Amino acid sequence: MKRQKTLLSLVSAIVLISSYLYSGLAASAETHYKPFILAQTLNSTDLNSAVSDVKAKLQKAGFEVAGEYSPYSTTHIVVVTNDRLRQHATQSENGGYGAIQRISLTQVGNTIQIAFTNPTYMAHAYRMKTDLADISQQLKDALGYEKDYGSDEGLTKDDLRDYQYKIMMPDFTDKVELAEYGSQAEALKAVNKALQKNDGNVSKVYQVDLPGKEQSVIGVHMQENQFTDCSSDKFIMSKIDFKKIKSSAHLPYEMLVKNGNVYALFAEFRIAISFPDLSMMGDNSFFSIMCAPGSIQKALTFAAGGTPED
């Protein structure tokens, strides 16, 4: 009987160890996603020609250019959408954030890096109903593919769908309420008026409206203002976009106009989801832009036609 119990214990231990090993292997085999895709690196310094070529390729592939801008001299951002992206976006509660994809062209020395947001990474981060794999392939076919980048290890689907930079920090479901209006039409009118006036030194880059839903996403260029440069695209990227391959497609920031209310993602989420490996302290860290979250909220509140709280 004693021998039988010992044998059973041994078998149980083997089963337990095997289950741990299997779980570990399964975890390691799970797909890890990175925030950006490097399409190609050109041996060129002619940024204007590269932008024209990229836009032509995108339009030929069935994308519409929703907007474009140069946040600073070495970089140009092209924002695209299409019917499929908009339709995917309508399936999710706050899918407007995923109604666009951002393509960046960045001059680095004598080369131009062409990159874009990883649609599947962003789809999971924005908790969309689909993984946007079709959009990912469409962009790769149009622009090329060298590698995924923006995080050493990457994040799994579950990591992204519950993403927080640190415990107790905002996730995707948390939102900054910038302004409130009586209707969607009133909200869009007020936001566009404020952006046209460049309130808070924030100007409009693009607007994409979701079909059949009271939801629009509006991308904005944030510049230095009379209060601070802490919210500006140039300041933030000069501090945290320091690696050899640039993460310029983090820009531009956006507001979501939904059912007459104007929202934005907390900077602690919006920045971190593009830079998940960024350290908390030290040079080129979140500490180096600690003034940014409050400044961004203030600038976007002006841009939404609201009044920031002191």
Residue pairs with C-beta under 8 A, 6 or more apart in sequence:
30 156
30 157
31 156
31 157
32 153
32 154
32 155
32 156
33 118
33 120
33 121
33 124
33 148
33 154
33 155
33 156
33 157
33 160
34 118
34 121
34 148
34 149
34 150
34 151
34 154
34 155
35 117
35 118
35 121
35 122
35 150
35 151
35 247
35 250
35 273
35 274
35 275
35 276
36 115
36 116
36 117
36 118
36 148
36 149
36 150
36 247
36 249
36 274
37 115
37 116
37 117
37 118
37 136
37 139
37 140
37 145
37 147
37 148
37 149
38 113
38 114
38 115
38 145
38 146
38 147
38 148
38 149
38 245
39 114
39 115
39 116
39 139
39 140
39 143
39 144
39 145
39 146
40 114
40 143
40 144
40 146
41 111
41 112
41 113
41 114
41 146
42 50
42 111
42 112
42 114
43 110
43 111
44 50
44 110
44 111
44 112
45 107
45 110
45 112
46 112
47 74
47 76
47 105
47 107
47 112
50 105
50 112
50 114
51 68
51 76
51 78
51 105
54 78
54 103
54 105
54 114
54 143
55 65
55 68
55 78
57 142
57 143
58 65
58 78
58 80
58 103
58 142
58 143
59 65
60 142
61 138
61 139
61 141
61 142
62 82
62 138
63 80
63 81
63 82
63 138
63 142
64 80
64 81
64 82
65 78
65 79
65 80
66 79
66 80
66 81
66 100
66 206
66 207
66 208
66 219
67 79
67 204
67 205
67 206
67 207
67 219
68 76
68 77
68 78
68 79
68 205
68 206
69 76
69 77
69 205
69 221
69 252
70 76
70 77
71 77
71 221
71 233
71 234
71 237
71 248
71 251
71 252
72 233
72 234
72 237
74 106
74 107
74 108
75 104
75 105
75 106
75 107
75 246
75 248
75 251
76 104
76 105
77 102
77 103
77 104
77 105
77 205
77 248
77 249
77 251
77 252
78 102
78 103
78 104
78 105
79 100
79 101
79 102
79 103
79 205
79 206
79 219
79 252
80 100
80 101
80 103
81 99
81 100
81 101
81 208
84 134
84 135
85 98
85 99
85 100
85 101
85 132
85 135
86 99
86 208
86 210
86 211
87 211
88 95
88 98
88 99
88 123
88 128
88 129
88 130
88 132
88 135
89 95
89 96
89 97
89 98
89 99
89 128
89 210
89 215
90 210
90 211
90 212
90 213
90 215
91 128
91 129
91 130
92 98
92 126
92 127
92 128
92 129
93 127
94 126
94 127
94 172
94 215
94 256
94 258
95 126
95 128
95 129
95 210
95 215
96 208
96 210
96 215
96 216
96 217
96 256
96 258
97 122
97 126
97 217
97 254
97 256
97 265
98 119
98 122
98 123
98 126
98 128
98 132
99 208
99 210
99 217
100 206
100 208
100 217
100 219
101 116
101 117
101 119
101 122
101 135
101 139
102 116
102 117
102 249
102 250
102 251
102 252
103 114
103 115
103 116
103 117
103 139
103 143
103 249
104 113
104 114
104 115
104 116
104 246
104 248
104 249
104 251
105 112
105 113
105 114
105 248
106 112
106 113
106 115
106 246
106 248
108 244
108 246
113 245
113 246
113 248
114 143
114 144
115 149
115 245
115 246
115 247
115 248
115 249
116 139
116 143
116 249
117 249
118 136
118 148
118 150
119 131
119 132
119 133
119 135
119 136
119 139
120 131
120 132
120 133
120 136
121 155
121 160
122 132
123 130
123 131
123 132
124 131
124 157
124 160
124 161
125 160
125 161
125 163
125 172
125 273
126 172
127 161
127 172
127 173
131 157
148 154
149 245
150 247
150 274
150 275
150 276
150 277
151 276
151 277
152 277
155 163
155 276
160 273
162 171
163 171
163 172
163 269
163 272
163 273
163 276
164 170
164 171
164 269
165 268
165 269
165 272
165 276
165 286
166 280
169 266
169 268
169 269
169 272
170 265
170 266
170 268
170 269
171 269
172 265
172 269
174 265
174 266
174 269
175 256
175 263
175 264
175 265
175 266
176 263
176 264
176 265
176 266
176 297
176 300
177 261
177 262
177 263
178 255
178 262
178 263
178 264
178 297
178 300
178 301
178 303
178 304
178 306
179 187
179 190
179 191
179 261
179 262
179 301
179 304
179 305
179 306
180 187
180 260
180 261
180 262
181 187
181 190
181 260
181 261
181 262
182 260
183 260
184 214
184 216
184 257
184 258
184 259
184 260
186 260
187 257
187 260
187 261
187 262
188 216
188 257
190 304
190 305
191 218
191 255
191 257
191 262
191 303
191 304
191 305
192 204
192 207
193 305
194 200
194 202
194 302
194 303
194 304
194 305
195 202
195 203
195 204
195 218
195 220
195 303
196 204
199 302
199 303
199 305
200 222
200 225
200 231
200 298
200 299
200 300
200 301
200 302
200 303
201 222
201 223
201 224
201 225
201 226
201 232
201 299
202 220
202 221
202 222
202 223
202 299
202 300
202 302
202 303
203 220
203 221
203 223
204 218
204 219
204 220
204 221
205 219
205 220
205 221
205 252
206 218
206 219
207 216
207 217
207 218
207 219
208 216
208 217
209 215
209 216
210 216
214 258
214 259
214 260
215 256
215 257
215 258
215 259
216 256
216 257
216 258
217 254
217 255
217 256
217 257
218 254
218 255
218 256
218 257
219 252
219 253
219 254
220 252
220 253
220 254
220 255
220 300
220 303
221 233
221 252
222 231
222 232
222 233
222 252
222 253
222 296
222 299
222 300
223 232
223 233
223 234
224 232
224 234
224 235
225 231
225 232
225 299
227 295
227 298
228 291
228 295
229 235
230 236
230 289
230 291
230 292
230 294
230 295
230 296
231 292
231 295
231 296
231 298
231 299
233 251
233 252
233 253
235 289
235 292
236 271
236 289
236 292
237 248
237 250
237 251
239 284
239 288
239 289
240 271
240 275
240 278
240 284
240 285
240 286
240 288
240 289
241 247
241 248
241 250
241 275
242 284
247 274
247 275
250 271
250 274
250 275
253 264
253 270
253 296
253 300
254 264
254 265
255 262
255 263
255 264
255 300
255 303
255 304
256 262
256 263
256 264
257 263
262 304
262 305
262 306
264 270
264 296
264 297
264 300
266 293
267 292
267 293
267 296
267 297
268 293
271 278
271 286
271 289
271 292
272 278
272 286
278 284
278 285
278 286
279 285
279 286
280 286
280 287
281 287
297 308
298 308
301 307
301 308
302 308
